[in-house]
């Protein structure tokens, strides 16, 4: 993933006039929380089924 959008870029420091590493806006520079699961806890057919019909 970092090859597609690197987390840093080269930027010149205006005070020292030296090239430094700077973050790229919108890139992932640190860990993020995982996305929630897309599947529901139980499928709709199982959830709506009559509990007396299934063991």
Secondary structure, DSSP 4 states (H G I P E B T S, - for coil): -TTTS-SEEEEE-TTT--EEEEEPTTS--S--PPPPPSS-SS-HHHHHS-TTT--
